[in-house]
Amino acid sequence: MAILGIGMGLMVLGPTVAIGSLVRNRRTLGTPAQRATLAVLEAANELAPPFRSGLAAGATSGAPYHLKQLLDVESIALTSDKEILSSTENLGAHEGELIPLIEPVLSSGRSRIATLVTCGNPNCFLSVAIIVPVIKGAKAVGTLVILTTSATTGLIRTAEAVARWIATQLELAELDESRARLAEAELRLLRAQISPHFVYNSLTAIASYVRSDPQRARDLLLGFAEFTRYALAEKGHFATLAEELRIVDHYLELERARFGDRLAVTFRVAPEVLGLALPAFVIQPLVENAVRHGLSEGKGVVSIVAINEGNECLIYVEDNGKGMDPAKAIDQLHSTHGIGLTNVDERLRQSFGDDYGLTVETNKGAGFRVSLRVPKWAPRVRAS
């Protein structure tokens, strides 16, 4: 089979090669430059998550204390465009002094060095404020303020670089929010697409059992009600794998009612992954795709597998259909007919990162296998 990555549109026709990463600990990073680089990168990794929730979240998360240590200065403050959000020390009389100093920096978008008035505290040696704008887009949304005893050119340039880094995190936060809104809109679209053909076919199949097998008709109707309730529910965006598989089972019962012995399905699921959290309504579109492709050859055989693999779970849905030319597969999967798979791919990437999209393996006469990996733990991912 050829292997295709849905989201990036990549095709891997040869065998994959595992590339081991070279990891060195601190003791092998011998030069001062290497140690300094490592310290900066580690600090950036600690600081980034809070700012990805906004400037106020970053300011109140302890980030100013990390910045103070990183820049080796006496005090750090972060402000919005209206107020001081947080500072590493009690600024005392200097707090009221900073407010009018910040306003021209916000309006001009340019850094400012200001001499501080002696506050009268014998233990306070602060004499200079370096005020740097945090600019998102074309607008200053806040400032980074360094209060110290002297302002050097190196410190000013470093402060400006830090402010630009903060602004980048805020822009990434906005991008994350936009992607989340897009994924939510696509999920609503996917749910809306369930209704036309599936509802009609399911109700027709149920109606065919009303006289001949009333109990079967009742069971199918209850399964149909549970499936539509889950599909249309405005609940959280995450569910457990067990919930997803229960809905898949309801869907397959309705399809078996239509196709009878033409459709055979097997499940192989490791019990320890049933509590895994993943975006709601991602397995059913894969199964629907497999049913459609499998039945194109007469009798369809669909396999649903979930394997426990350390810190991850491998899930794949496979059919015995005729498959397709790999060169045409990506175009078809990005077409209107493949909107279910592209929607699932986007929501997986939104939830877990770009390393966790769908992978499709196919070739002429070889059927389809759509697989995904889900981490057992990820930030902000919890079944509701």
Summary of the structure (lengths in Angstrom):
residues: 384
radius of gyration: 28.3
end to end distance: 37.1
largest distance: 94.4
contacts: 1163
relative contact order: 0.11
helix: 51%
strand: 22%
